[in-house]
């Protein structure tokens, strides 16, 4: 399956969970997700995007998604994830990632993103209860835009 096809599938699945608003953070690894989405609220700072999404989800009572690139950009979502966890707010964190073969190699923008949010987010989309954050980590290989 192509990167774009995977990204489309994820975006549609997240929309199926009731997401209308997407907060997009700049980067290259998340390009397939941005291409599949088309538009959303644009942010240069991941932490700001996550707190904006948290506030929007609290206000509207429906899940809001944040899309980031790989590496430490994903880690910037943690403070908002912790707040969403303790507030019972439906926040969806979609993090683009480098392929697993880059983990532990000191490759740029490559950290241990799987399980990054620990107890503060679930990674099981099918059992997500909307009372805590959902983390969807997606690996994309080069070429990022492959259609």
C-alpha positions as CSV (number, residue, x, y, z in Angstrom):
1,X,0.0,0.0,0.0
2,X,1.3,3.5,-0.8
3,X,2.0,6.1,1.8
4,X,-0.8,8.2,0.4
5,X,-3.2,5.3,0.5
6,X,-2.3,4.6,4.1
7,X,-2.7,8.3,5.0
8,X,-6.1,8.4,3.3
9,X,-7.2,5.3,5.3
10,X,-6.1,6.9,8.6
11,X,-7.8,10.2,7.9
12,X,-11.0,8.5,6.9
13,X,-10.9,6.3,10.0
14,X,-10.4,9.3,12.2
15,X,-13.2,11.2,10.5
16,X,-15.3,8.2,11.3
17,X,-14.6,8.7,15.0
18,X,-16.3,12.1,14.7
19,X,-13.3,14.3,14.0
20,X,-14.1,17.5,12.0
21,X,-11.1,19.7,13.1
22,X,-7.5,18.8,12.3
23,X,-4.5,20.8,13.6
24,X,-1.6,20.4,11.3
25,X,2.0,21.0,12.3
26,X,4.8,21.6,9.7
27,X,7.3,18.9,8.8
28,X,8.2,16.5,6.0
29,X,7.5,13.0,7.4
30,X,3.8,13.9,7.8
31,X,3.5,15.0,4.2
32,X,1.4,12.0,3.2
33,X,-1.1,12.8,6.0
34,X,-1.3,16.5,5.0
35,X,-1.8,15.6,1.3
36,X,-4.6,13.1,2.2
37,X,-6.3,15.6,4.5
38,X,-6.1,18.7,2.3
39,X,-6.8,21.4,4.8
40,X,-6.9,22.1,8.5
41,X,-5.6,24.6,11.1
42,X,-1.9,25.2,10.5
43,X,0.6,25.6,13.3
44,X,4.3,26.0,13.5
45,X,4.5,24.8,17.1
46,X,3.3,21.4,18.1
47,X,2.7,22.2,21.7
48,X,0.5,25.2,20.7
49,X,-1.4,22.9,18.2
50,X,-2.0,20.3,20.9
51,X,-3.4,22.8,23.4
52,X,-5.5,24.5,20.7
53,X,-6.9,21.1,19.9
54,X,-7.5,20.3,23.6
55,X,-9.5,23.6,24.0
56,X,-11.5,23.0,20.9
57,X,-12.4,19.4,22.0
58,X,-13.4,20.7,25.4
59,X,-15.5,23.4,23.8
60,X,-17.2,21.3,21.2
61,X,-17.4,18.0,23.0
62,X,-16.0,16.1,20.1
63,X,-12.6,14.7,19.2
64,X,-10.0,16.9,17.5
65,X,-6.9,15.5,15.8
66,X,-3.3,16.9,15.8
67,X,-0.9,15.8,13.1
68,X,2.8,16.1,13.6
69,X,6.0,15.0,11.9
70,X,8.5,12.5,13.5
71,X,11.0,12.8,16.3
72,X,10.8,15.3,19.1
73,X,7.9,17.1,17.4
74,X,5.8,14.2,18.6
75,X,7.1,14.6,22.2
76,X,5.8,18.2,22.2
77,X,2.3,16.8,22.4
78,X,2.8,15.2,25.8
79,X,1.7,18.1,28.1
80,X,-1.7,18.4,26.3
81,X,-2.1,14.6,26.3
82,X,-1.6,14.6,30.0
83,X,-4.2,17.3,30.5
84,X,-6.6,15.6,28.1
85,X,-6.1,12.3,30.1
86,X,-7.0,13.9,33.4
87,X,-9.8,16.0,31.9
88,X,-11.4,13.1,30.0
89,X,-11.1,15.0,26.7
90,X,-11.2,13.2,23.3
91,X,-7.9,14.2,21.7
92,X,-6.4,12.3,18.8
93,X,-2.6,12.5,18.3
94,X,-1.4,11.4,14.8
95,X,2.3,11.2,14.6
96,X,4.2,10.4,11.5
97,X,7.3,8.2,12.1
98,X,10.3,6.9,10.3
99,X,10.4,3.2,9.5
100,X,11.2,0.9,12.5
101,X,14.6,0.1,11.0
102,X,15.8,3.6,12.0
103,X,15.0,3.2,15.7
104,X,18.1,3.2,17.9
105,X,20.4,4.3,15.0
106,X,20.6,8.0,15.9
107,X,19.1,8.8,12.5
108,X,17.6,12.3,12.3
109,X,14.1,12.7,13.5
110,X,14.0,9.2,14.9
111,X,13.0,8.5,18.5
112,X,11.0,5.8,20.2
113,X,7.6,7.1,19.3
114,X,5.7,3.8,19.9
115,X,4.2,4.1,23.3
116,X,5.6,7.7,23.6
117,X,2.6,8.9,25.7
118,X,2.6,5.9,28.1
119,X,-0.5,5.6,30.3
120,X,-1.8,9.0,29.0
121,X,-3.0,7.7,25.6
122,X,-4.3,4.5,24.2
123,X,-3.0,3.1,20.9
124,X,-6.0,0.8,20.3
125,X,-8.3,2.7,17.9
126,X,-11.0,-0.1,18.2
127,X,-11.3,0.2,22.0
128,X,-10.8,3.9,22.3
129,X,-13.4,5.2,24.9
130,X,-13.2,8.9,24.0
131,X,-12.3,9.7,27.6
132,X,-8.6,9.8,27.0
133,X,-6.2,10.6,24.1
134,X,-5.7,8.2,21.2
135,X,-2.3,8.0,19.7
136,X,-1.9,6.8,16.1
137,X,1.7,6.4,15.1
138,X,2.2,5.9,11.4
139,X,5.5,4.9,9.7
140,X,6.2,6.4,6.3
141,X,9.2,5.4,4.2
142,X,10.7,7.4,1.3
143,X,9.5,8.6,-1.1
144,X,7.0,10.2,1.1
145,X,4.6,11.3,-1.7
146,X,4.3,8.2,-3.7
147,X,1.3,8.7,-6.0
